[in-house]
Amino acid sequence: MFLFGVSVIERVKPRGVHCETRLYNAVGEKLRGEHGIVTAQFEIMRYLRDHPRSRVGEVAAAFAAGIGAISKGVDRLEARGWVTRLPNPADGRSSLISLTASGAALVLEAERTFNNRLDELLAPIGPDEVGAARTTLAALRRALEHARAGLPAG
């Protein structure tokens, strides 16, 4: 679709990517300062809170990330005592990952920080605009998932 000779994606892409990056960085700075974690670590731990006993591949699929990257991230979380790997009784080649008690406590604290910082950053925008953005991004994600677009290779 073209609008004034420029595709809509070309007009939206830089703004959307830049906004997401700036939000991610701003929230990450707050998480790092208050909890000593980065946004990606928080997101993995929050996923594990909501999906205990997950395999690395399941976490990777949820974030459209490479298995190797997620595995290394889980290694770092495990080294800090926030997650544990248990043998998968259904498949001896994989592990089931869950939060430890200290990981669960950290996620609870960090989630408040995450939500408060996000609320601060979105405060200048009205709830209608935030809702419209949420709806649009959810539709875009569904379309990308349906097309299996943007998945990591491996």
ROSE-4610 file (N, C-alpha, C; in Angstrom, 1 decimal, always signed):
// ROSE-4610
residu = [M/M/M/F/F/F/L/L/L/F/F/F/G/G/G/V/V/V/S/S/S/V/V/V/I/I/I/E/E/E/R/R/R/V/V/V/K/K/K/P/P/P/R/R/R/G/G/G/V/V/V/H/H/H/C/C/C/E/E/E/T/T/T/R/R/R/L/L/L/Y/Y/Y/N/N/N/A/A/A/V/V/V/G/G/G/E/E/E/K/K/K/L/L/L/R/R/R/G/G/G/E/E/E/H/H/H/G/G/G/I/I/I/V/V/V/T/T/T/A/A/A/Q/Q/Q/F/F/F/E/E/E/I/I/I/M/M/M/R/R/R/Y/Y/Y/L/L/L/R/R/R/D/D/D/H/H/H/P/P/P/R/R/R/S/S/S/R/R/R/V/V/V/G/G/G/E/E/E/V/V/V/A/A/A/A/A/A/A/A/A/F/F/F/A/A/A/A/A/A/G/G/G/I/I/I/G/G/G/A/A/A/I/I/I/S/S/S/K/K/K/G/G/G/V/V/V/D/D/D/R/R/R/L/L/L/E/E/E/A/A/A/R/R/R/G/G/G/W/W/W/V/V/V/T/T/T/R/R/R/L/L/L/P/P/P/N/N/N/P/P/P/A/A/A/D/D/D/G/G/G/R/R/R/S/S/S/S/S/S/L/L/L/I/I/I/S/S/S/L/L/L/T/T/T/A/A/A/S/S/S/G/G/G/A/A/A/A/A/A/L/L/L/V/V/V/L/L/L/E/E/E/A/A/A/E/E/E/R/R/R/T/T/T/F/F/F/N/N/N/N/N/N/R/R/R/L/L/L/D/D/D/E/E/E/L/L/L/L/L/L/A/A/A/P/P/P/I/I/I/G/G/G/P/P/P/D/D/D/E/E/E/V/V/V/G/G/G/A/A/A/A/A/A/R/R/R/T/T/T/T/T/T/L/L/L/A/A/A/A/A/A/L/L/L/R/R/R/R/R/R/A/A/A/L/L/L/E/E/E/H/H/H/A/A/A/R/R/R/A/A/A/G/G/G/L/L/L/P/P/P/A/A/A/G/G/G]
num = [1/1/1/2/2/2/3/3/3/4/4/4/5/5/5/6/6/6/7/7/7/8/8/8/9/9/9/10/10/10/11/11/11/12/12/12/13/13/13/14/14/14/15/15/15/16/16/16/17/17/17/18/18/18/19/19/19/20/20/20/21/21/21/22/22/22/23/23/23/24/24/24/25/25/25/26/26/26/27/27/27/28/28/28/29/29/29/30/30/30/31/31/31/32/32/32/33/33/33/34/34/34/35/35/35/36/36/36/37/37/37/38/38/38/39/39/39/40/40/40/41/41/41/42/42/42/43/43/43/44/44/44/45/45/45/46/46/46/47/47/47/48/48/48/49/49/49/50/50/50/51/51/51/52/52/52/53/53/53/54/54/54/55/55/55/56/56/56/57/57/57/58/58/58/59/59/59/60/60/60/61/61/61/62/62/62/63/63/63/64/64/64/65/65/65/66/66/66/67/67/67/68/68/68/69/69/69/70/70/70/71/71/71/72/72/72/73/73/73/74/74/74/75/75/75/76/76/76/77/77/77/78/78/78/79/79/79/80/80/80/81/81/81/82/82/82/83/83/83/84/84/84/85/85/85/86/86/86/87/87/87/88/88/88/89/89/89/90/90/90/91/91/91/92/92/92/93/93/93/94/94/94/95/95/95/96/96/96/97/97/97/98/98/98/99/99/99/100/100/100/101/101/101/102/102/102/103/103/103/104/104/104/105/105/105/106/106/106/107/107/107/108/108/108/109/109/109/110/110/110/111/111/111/112/112/112/113/113/113/114/114/114/115/115/115/116/116/116/117/117/117/118/118/118/119/119/119/120/120/120/121/121/121/122/122/122/123/123/123/124/124/124/125/125/125/126/126/126/127/127/127/128/128/128/129/129/129/130/130/130/131/131/131/132/132/132/133/133/133/134/134/134/135/135/135/136/136/136/137/137/137/138/138/138/139/139/139/140/140/140/141/141/141/142/142/142/143/143/143/144/144/144/145/145/145/146/146/146/147/147/147/148/148/148/149/149/149/150/150/150/151/151/151/152/152/152/153/153/153/154/154/154]
x = [+0.8/+0.0/+0.9/+0.6/+1.4/+0.6/+1.3/+0.7/+1.6/+1.2/+2.0/+3.3/+3.3/+4.5/+5.4/+5.1/+6.0/+5.2/+5.7/+4.9/+4.7/+3.5/+3.1/+4.2/+4.7/+5.7/+7.0/+7.4/+8.6/+8.3/+7.1/+6.8/+6.6/+6.1/+5.9/+7.1/+7.9/+9.0/+9.9/+10.5/+11.5/+10.9/+9.7/+9.1/+8.8/+8.2/+7.9/+9.1/+10.1/+11.4/+12.1/+12.1/+12.8/+12.1/+10.8/+10.0/+10.2/+10.1/+10.3/+11.7/+12.7/+14.0/+14.2/+13.6/+13.8/+13.0/+11.8/+11.1/+11.9/+12.4/+13.1/+14.3/+15.1/+16.3/+15.9/+14.9/+14.5/+14.0/+13.3/+12.8/+14.0/+14.9/+16.1/+17.0/+17.2/+18.0/+17.4/+16.1/+15.5/+15.6/+15.4/+15.6/+17.0/+18.0/+19.4/+19.7/+19.3/+19.6/+19.0/+17.7/+17.1/+17.2/+17.4/+17.4/+18.7/+19.5/+20.7/+20.4/+19.3/+19.0/+18.7/+18.8/+18.4/+17.0/+16.4/+15.0/+14.9/+15.8/+15.7/+15.7/+16.5/+16.4/+15.1/+14.6/+13.3/+12.2/+12.2/+11.2/+11.3/+12.5/+12.6/+12.1/+12.4/+12.0/+10.5/+9.9/+8.5/+7.8/+8.3/+7.8/+7.8/+8.9/+9.1/+8.1/+7.9/+6.9/+5.5/+5.2/+3.8/+3.8/+5.0/+5.1/+6.2/+5.9/+7.0/+7.2/+8.4/+8.8/+8.8/+9.3/+9.4/+10.7/+10.8/+12.0/+12.6/+13.9/+14.5/+13.8/+13.5/+12.8/+11.5/+10.8/+9.5/+9.7/+10.7/+11.0/+11.4/+12.3/+12.8/+11.6/+10.7/+9.6/+8.7/+8.5/+7.7/+8.2/+9.5/+10.2/+10.7/+10.5/+11.0/+12.5/+13.2/+14.6/+15.3/+16.6/+17.3/+17.5/+17.5/+17.6/+18.9/+20.0/+21.3/+21.3/+20.7/+20.7/+19.9/+18.8/+17.9/+18.7/+19.3/+20.0/+21.2/+21.9/+22.9/+22.3/+21.2/+20.5/+20.1/+19.5/+19.1/+20.4/+21.5/+22.7/+23.1/+23.0/+23.3/+22.4/+21.1/+20.1/+20.3/+20.7/+20.9/+22.2/+23.2/+24.4/+24.2/+23.2/+22.8/+21.8/+21.4/+20.5/+19.0/+18.6/+17.3/+16.4/+17.0/+16.3/+17.0/+16.3/+16.9/+16.5/+17.4/+17.0/+16.9/+15.8/+15.5/+15.4/+15.9/+15.8/+14.3/+14.2/+12.8/+12.6/+11.6/+11.3/+10.8/+10.3/+9.7/+10.8/+11.9/+12.9/+14.3/+15.1/+16.3/+17.3/+17.1/+18.0/+17.7/+16.6/+16.3/+16.0/+16.0/+15.7/+14.4/+13.9/+12.7/+13.2/+12.9/+13.4/+12.3/+12.6/+11.7/+12.4/+11.6/+12.2/+12.5/+13.5/+13.8/+12.9/+12.9/+12.2/+12.8/+14.1/+14.7/+14.4/+14.3/+13.9/+12.5/+11.6/+10.2/+10.1/+10.8/+10.8/+11.3/+12.4/+12.9/+11.9/+11.3/+10.3/+9.2/+8.7/+7.7/+8.1/+9.3/+9.8/+10.0/+10.7/+11.0/+9.8/+8.7/+7.5/+6.9/+6.9/+6.4/+7.2/+8.6/+9.4/+9.2/+9.1/+8.8/+7.5/+6.4/+5.1/+5.1/+5.7/+5.7/+6.5/+7.6/+8.4/+7.7/+7.1/+6.3/+5.1/+4.4/+3.4/+3.9/+5.0/+5.6/+5.9/+6.5/+6.8/+5.6/+4.5/+3.3/+2.3/+2.6/+1.7/+1.3/+2.3/+1.9/+1.0/+0.8/-0.1/-1.4/-2.5/-3.8/-4.1/-5.0/-5.3/-5.9/-6.6/-7.1/-6.0/-5.0/-3.8/-3.0/-2.8/-2.2/-3.0/-4.3/-5.1/-5.1/-5.1/-5.0/-3.7/-2.6/-1.3/-1.2/-1.8/-1.8/-2.6/-3.7/-4.5/-3.8/-3.2/-2.5/-1.3/-0.5/+0.7/+0.3/-0.8/-1.3/-1.7/-2.4/-2.8/-1.6/-0.6/+0.7/+1.4/+1.4/+2.1/+1.4/+0.0/-0.7/-0.5/-0.4/-0.2/+1.2/+2.2/+3.6/+3.7/+3.0/+3.0/+2.4/+1.2/+0.5/+1.4/+2.1/+3.0/+4.3/+4.5/+5.8/+7.0/+6.8/+7.7/+8.6/+9.8/+10.7/+11.2/+11.1/+11.6/+13.1/+13.8/+15.3/+15.6/+16.8/+17.2/+18.0/+17.4/+18.1/+17.8]
y = [-1.2/+0.0/+1.2/+2.2/+3.4/+4.6/+5.5/+6.7/+7.9/+8.7/+9.9/+9.4/+8.3/+7.8/+7.0/+6.8/+6.0/+5.0/+3.8/+2.7/+3.0/+2.5/+2.7/+2.1/+0.9/+0.3/+1.2/+1.8/+2.7/+3.9/+4.3/+5.4/+5.0/+3.8/+3.4/+2.7/+2.0/+1.1/+1.9/+3.0/+3.6/+4.1/+4.6/+5.1/+4.0/+2.9/+1.8/+1.1/+0.9/+0.3/+1.2/+2.5/+3.4/+3.5/+3.6/+3.7/+2.4/+1.3/+0.0/+0.0/+0.3/+0.3/+1.3/+2.5/+3.4/+3.0/+2.4/+1.9/+0.8/-0.1/-1.3/-0.8/+0.2/+0.7/+1.4/+2.2/+3.0/+2.1/+1.1/+0.1/-0.7/-1.1/-1.8/-1.1/+0.2/+1.0/+1.0/+1.1/+1.1/-0.3/-1.4/-2.7/-3.0/-2.5/-2.7/-2.0/-0.7/+0.1/-0.4/-0.9/-1.3/-2.8/-3.6/-5.1/-5.8/-5.1/-5.8/-6.7/-6.5/-7.4/-6.5/-7.1/-6.4/-6.9/-6.2/-6.5/-7.9/-8.4/-9.7/-10.8/-10.6/-11.5/-11.4/-10.2/-10.1/-10.8/-10.6/-11.2/-12.7/-13.3/-14.8/-15.3/-14.6/-15.0/-14.9/-13.8/-13.6/-14.7/-15.1/-16.2/-17.5/-17.7/-19.0/-19.0/-17.8/-17.7/-18.2/-17.7/-18.0/-19.4/-19.9/-21.2/-22.1/-22.5/-23.3/-24.6/-25.1/-26.4/-26.3/-25.2/-25.0/-25.5/-25.9/-26.2/-25.0/-25.0/-23.8/-23.5/-24.5/-24.3/-23.6/-23.9/-23.2/-21.7/-21.5/-20.1/-19.3/-20.0/-19.3/-19.1/-20.0/-19.8/-18.7/-18.5/-17.5/-16.1/-16.0/-14.7/-14.6/-15.6/-15.6/-15.3/-16.1/-15.9/-17.2/-17.2/-18.4/-19.3/-20.6/-21.5/-21.2/-21.0/-20.8/-19.6/-18.5/-17.3/-17.4/-18.1/-18.3/-19.3/-20.3/-21.2/-20.5/-19.6/-18.9/-17.9/-17.3/-16.5/-17.3/-18.5/-19.3/-19.8/-20.0/-20.4/-19.3/-18.0/-16.9/-16.7/-17.0/-16.9/-18.1/-19.2/-20.4/-20.1/-19.5/-19.2/-18.2/-17.4/-16.4/-17.0/-18.2/-18.9/-18.5/-18.0/-17.5/-18.6/-19.5/-20.6/-21.9/-22.9/-24.3/-25.1/-26.0/-26.9/-28.3/-29.0/-30.3/-31.2/-32.5/-33.4/-33.6/-33.6/-33.8/-35.3/-35.8/-37.2/-37.8/-36.9/-37.3/-37.3/-36.6/-36.5/-36.2/-37.3/-37.1/-36.2/-35.7/-34.8/-33.3/-33.1/-31.7/-31.5/-30.3/-30.0/-29.2/-29.2/-28.3/-27.2/-26.0/-24.8/-24.2/-23.9/-23.2/-22.2/-21.2/-20.3/-20.9/-20.4/-20.7/-19.8/-20.0/-19.1/-17.6/-17.5/-16.2/-15.6/-16.4/-15.9/-15.4/-16.1/-15.7/-14.4/-14.3/-13.0/-11.9/-12.1/-11.1/-10.6/-11.6/-11.3/-10.4/-10.8/-10.0/-8.5/-8.3/-7.0/-6.3/-6.9/-6.3/-6.0/-6.8/-6.5/-5.2/-4.9/-3.6/-2.5/-2.6/-1.6/-1.5/-2.6/-2.6/-1.9/-2.2/-1.6/-0.2/+0.2/+1.6/+2.5/+2.0/+2.7/+2.8/+1.7/+1.8/+2.8/+2.8/+3.7/+5.2/+5.4/+6.8/+7.2/+6.3/+6.6/+6.8/+6.1/+6.2/+7.2/+7.8/+8.8/+9.9/+10.5/+11.6/+11.2/+9.9/+9.5/+9.1/+9.4/+9.1/+7.6/+7.1/+5.7/+5.2/+6.1/+5.7/+5.4/+6.2/+6.0/+4.8/+4.6/+3.3/+2.1/+2.2/+1.0/+0.8/+1.8/+1.6/+1.0/+1.5/+0.9/-0.5/-0.9/-2.3/-3.1/-2.7/-3.4/-3.6/-2.6/-2.6/-3.6/-3.5/-4.3/-5.8/-6.0/-7.4/-8.0/-7.2/-7.7/-7.9/-7.1/-7.3/-8.5/-8.8/-10.0/-11.2/-11.2/-12.4/-12.6/-11.6/-11.7/-12.3/-11.8/-12.3/-13.8/-14.1/-15.5/-16.4/-16.0/-16.8/-17.0/-16.0/-16.1/-16.8/-17.0/-17.6/-16.7/-15.4/-14.4/-14.0/-13.7/-13.2/-14.2/-15.5/-16.5/-16.6/-16.9/-17.1/-18.3/-18.3/-19.5/-20.4/-21.4/-22.3/-22.0]
z = [+0.0/+0.0/+0.0/-0.8/-0.9/-0.5/+0.1/+0.6/+0.2/-0.7/-1.1/-1.7/-2.5/-3.2/-2.3/-1.0/-0.1/+0.5/+0.6/+1.2/+2.6/+3.1/+4.5/+5.5/+5.1/+6.0/+6.1/+4.9/+5.0/+5.9/+6.0/+6.8/+8.3/+8.6/+9.9/+10.5/+9.8/+10.3/+11.2/+10.7/+11.6/+12.9/+12.8/+14.0/+15.0/+14.5/+15.4/+16.0/+15.2/+15.7/+16.7/+16.4/+17.3/+18.6/+18.5/+19.8/+20.6/+20.0/+20.8/+21.4/+20.6/+21.1/+22.3/+22.2/+23.3/+24.5/+24.3/+25.5/+26.2/+25.4/+25.8/+26.6/+26.1/+26.7/+28.0/+28.0/+29.2/+30.3/+30.0/+31.0/+31.5/+30.6/+30.9/+31.9/+31.7/+32.6/+34.0/+34.1/+35.4/+36.1/+35.3/+35.8/+36.3/+35.5/+35.8/+37.1/+37.2/+38.3/+39.6/+39.6/+40.8/+41.1/+40.1/+40.3/+39.8/+39.0/+38.5/+37.4/+36.7/+35.5/+34.3/+33.2/+31.9/+31.5/+30.6/+30.2/+29.7/+28.9/+28.3/+29.5/+30.5/+31.6/+32.3/+32.5/+33.2/+32.3/+31.0/+30.2/+30.2/+30.2/+30.3/+31.6/+32.7/+34.0/+34.2/+33.6/+33.7/+32.9/+31.7/+31.0/+31.8/+32.4/+33.2/+34.4/+35.0/+36.1/+35.6/+34.4/+33.8/+33.1/+32.8/+32.1/+32.8/+34.0/+34.7/+33.9/+34.1/+33.5/+32.0/+31.5/+30.0/+29.5/+28.3/+27.6/+26.9/+26.7/+26.0/+24.7/+24.0/+22.7/+22.8/+23.8/+24.0/+24.4/+25.2/+25.5/+24.2/+23.5/+22.2/+21.3/+21.1/+20.2/+20.7/+22.0/+22.5/+22.2/+22.1/+21.8/+20.4/+19.6/+18.2/+18.3/+19.2/+19.4/+19.1/+18.9/+18.6/+19.9/+19.7/+20.9/+21.6/+20.8/+21.4/+22.3/+21.8/+22.6/+23.9/+23.8/+25.0/+26.0/+25.4/+26.3/+27.1/+26.4/+27.1/+28.1/+27.8/+28.8/+30.0/+29.8/+30.9/+31.7/+31.0/+31.8/+32.7/+32.3/+33.1/+34.3/+34.1/+35.1/+36.1/+35.6/+36.5/+37.4/+36.8/+37.5/+38.7/+38.5/+39.6/+40.6/+40.3/+41.2/+41.1/+39.9/+39.7/+39.0/+38.3/+37.6/+37.9/+37.7/+37.8/+36.6/+36.2/+35.1/+35.8/+35.4/+35.9/+34.7/+34.8/+33.7/+33.2/+31.9/+31.3/+31.3/+32.1/+32.1/+30.7/+29.9/+28.6/+27.5/+27.8/+26.7/+27.5/+27.6/+28.3/+27.7/+26.5/+25.8/+26.2/+26.9/+27.2/+28.7/+29.1/+30.5/+30.6/+31.8/+32.1/+33.0/+32.6/+33.4/+34.2/+35.4/+36.3/+37.1/+37.7/+38.6/+39.9/+40.6/+42.0/+42.8/+44.1/+45.0/+44.9/+44.8/+44.7/+43.3/+42.3/+41.0/+40.9/+41.6/+41.7/+42.4/+43.5/+44.3/+43.4/+42.7/+41.8/+40.8/+40.1/+39.1/+39.7/+40.8/+41.5/+41.7/+42.2/+42.5/+41.1/+40.2/+38.9/+38.1/+38.2/+37.5/+37.9/+39.2/+39.6/+39.0/+39.0/+38.5/+37.0/+36.3/+34.8/+34.5/+35.2/+35.0/+35.3/+36.5/+36.9/+35.8/+35.4/+34.4/+33.1/+32.7/+31.4/+31.5/+32.7/+32.9/+32.8/+33.4/+33.4/+31.9/+31.2/+29.8/+28.9/+29.2/+28.4/+28.8/+30.0/+30.6/+29.7/+28.9/+28.0/+26.9/+26.6/+25.6/+26.2/+25.6/+26.1/+26.0/+26.9/+26.9/+25.6/+24.9/+23.6/+22.6/+22.6/+21.7/+22.1/+23.4/+23.8/+23.5/+23.6/+23.2/+21.7/+21.0/+19.5/+19.1/+19.7/+19.4/+19.8/+21.0/+21.4/+20.4/+20.0/+19.1/+17.7/+17.2/+16.0/+16.1/+17.1/+17.3/+17.5/+18.2/+18.3/+17.0/+16.2/+14.8/+14.0/+14.1/+13.3/+13.7/+15.1/+15.6/+15.1/+15.1/+14.7/+13.2/+12.4/+11.0/+10.7/+11.5/+11.3/+11.8/+12.9/+13.3/+12.3/+11.8/+10.8/+9.6/+9.2/+8.0/+8.3/+9.6/+10.1/+9.7/+9.7/+9.3/+10.5/+10.3/+11.3/+12.3/+12.0/+12.9/+12.7/+13.8/+13.7/+12.9/+12.3/+11.5/+12.5/+13.1/+14.0/+15.4]
